[in-house]
Amino acid sequence: MHITSLVVHVLPQALAPVAAGIVTIKGAQVHGSHPAGKLVVTLEAAHAREILDCVSQIEQLDGVINASLVYQHVENWQSLNQEVTHD
């Protein structure tokens, strides 16, 4: 499982339509926005190629200036199914 966060810079007037477009992309979530034209987005996918495809889809939305990757984490599926204990 690949989990990636990014900041998407958009034209301020395109903030709502771009956010709406992003949530239609499989594995994409919008976690926050700023009226100046910034969106905080996470992507989840099984493979890195899928992440890159999602980023490409975001960059092609009308009003997007840039999509900047901030962080990527890879976790194997087995560890995601393990119970977390709090000591």
N, C-alpha and C positions, 0 to 999 in steps of 0.2 A: 504494500500500500504506500503510495506516494502522497504526501500532504505538502502543499505549497501555498505560501502566502504571497500576495503582491499588492502593490498600490497602483491603481489605475487612474491616470490623469485624464480628465475629460473637459470639454468645453462646459462652463457652468450651466449654460442653458440646456445641455444635453444630459445632465446628471440623472434625472429620473428615467428617461428612455434607455440610457446605457445600463443602469442598474437593472431595469426590467429585462433587458436583453441578456445580461449576464446570468440571471437566475434561471433562464431557459436552457443553459448549457449544463449537461449532465455533470454532477460533482462540484458545481460552482455555488458558492454562497457569498452574499454581500453582508459584511459585518458592521460596516459603518460608512458614513459619508461626511463630506465637508462641503458647504455651499460654494467654496471657491473652485470646486471641480475635482475632488479626490474621493476615491472609493477604496475601502479596505476589503480585499477579496481572498477567500481560500478556495483551493482546488484540491479535490481528492480523486485519485485514479489508481488503477492497478499497475500501470506502467508509465515510465517517464515520457514515452512517445505520446501518450494520451494527454499528459499535462501540457506538453508543447502544442498539441493540437488545440487544446482549450485556450491557451494564451493567444494563439493565432486567431481563433474565433473572436476573442475579446478585442484584439487589436483591429479587427475588420469592422467592428460596430461603428456606425456613424456617430461622430462626436468624440471618439477616443483619440487622444493625443499620444499617449504612451502607456504601456503596461510594464512596470518594473518589478521583477522578482525580488522578494525580500528574504525568503527563507524556504528551504525544502528539507523535508524529513522523510526517510524511508524506514518503514517498519514491516517486519514479516508478519504474515497473517496469523501464525501461531501465537505470537506474543500479544496480538490484539485480542485474542480470545482468553487470555489468562486473567484470573481475578487479581485485582490490585488489593494488597493488604496494607492497612495503616497500623504501624507499630507505635 
